[in-house]
């Protein structure tokens, strides 16, 4: 991929918007994809239990972080 703002990074950011970590997977960064997917997924799951509802905020933060990371990646 070219650089920041390239079409590939825009596509990766859109993919991360749908599923956290998917954009990193599209860029070929498997470890980052797994980390973002697990961090956001675990926090969203904990928020869904109702007992730890505030964890949804952390899930949202990790989700947005994965989108920004995919958009700003310089390979």
PAFIVEX-63309 format. One line per 2 residues: their letters; for each residue y, z, x of C-alpha. Coordinates in nm, 3 decimals. Each point is the difference from the previous one (the first is absolute). Example, Ala and Ser with C-alpha at 12.3 -4.5 7.8 and 13.67 -1.06 7.14 Angstrom:
% PAFIVEX-63309
AS) -0.450/0.780/1.230 | 0.344/-0.066/0.137
% end
This chain:
% PAFIVEX-63309
XX) 0.000/0.000/0.000 | 0.348/-0.068/0.117
XX) 0.217/0.304/-0.037 | 0.189/0.222/-0.234
XX) 0.105/-0.186/-0.313 | -0.255/-0.276/0.046
XX) -0.197/-0.127/-0.296 | -0.310/0.177/0.123
XX) 0.176/0.335/0.003 | 0.138/-0.058/-0.348
XX) -0.349/-0.080/-0.124 | -0.134/0.311/0.174
XX) 0.270/0.216/-0.161 | -0.089/-0.138/-0.343
XX) -0.367/0.074/0.067 | 0.087/0.357/0.101
XX) 0.203/0.034/-0.318 | -0.316/-0.070/-0.199
XX) -0.239/0.212/0.211 | 0.118/0.228/0.282
XX) -0.140/-0.130/0.329 | -0.087/-0.347/-0.126
XX) 0.299/-0.151/0.180 | -0.111/0.151/0.328
XX) -0.347/-0.142/-0.062 | 0.151/-0.346/-0.058
XX) 0.180/0.037/0.334 | -0.326/0.090/0.172
XX) 0.086/0.365/0.064 | -0.319/0.158/-0.129
XX) 0.058/0.358/0.118 | 0.350/0.014/-0.151
XX) -0.138/-0.146/-0.325 | -0.268/0.266/-0.023
XX) 0.245/0.280/0.077 | 0.257/-0.109/-0.260
XX) -0.268/-0.061/-0.263 | -0.155/0.342/0.052
XX) 0.329/0.191/0.023 | 0.146/-0.151/-0.316
XX) -0.331/0.001/-0.187 | -0.081/0.365/0.073
XX) 0.347/0.114/-0.101 | -0.004/-0.206/-0.321
XX) -0.346/0.138/-0.080 | 0.113/0.357/0.054
XX) 0.297/-0.064/-0.227 | -0.231/-0.136/-0.269
XX) -0.192/0.329/-0.012 | 0.305/0.168/-0.146
XX) -0.027/0.308/0.219 | 0.183/-0.155/0.292
XX) 0.239/-0.225/-0.193 | 0.260/0.012/0.279
XX) -0.240/-0.192/0.225 | 0.097/-0.311/-0.195
XX) 0.332/0.010/0.181 | -0.178/-0.008/0.336
XX) -0.218/-0.286/-0.125 | 0.313/-0.188/-0.100
XX) 0.158/0.063/0.340 | -0.309/-0.131/0.183
XX) -0.012/-0.300/-0.235 | 0.363/-0.093/0.069
XX) -0.054/0.062/0.371 | -0.288/-0.248/0.001
XX) 0.220/-0.262/-0.167 | 0.282/0.048/0.252
XX) -0.245/0.005/0.292 | -0.153/-0.330/-0.112
XX) 0.342/-0.160/-0.045 | 0.135/0.111/0.339
XX) -0.309/-0.067/0.211 | 0.058/-0.197/0.319
X) -0.325/-0.138/0.135
% end
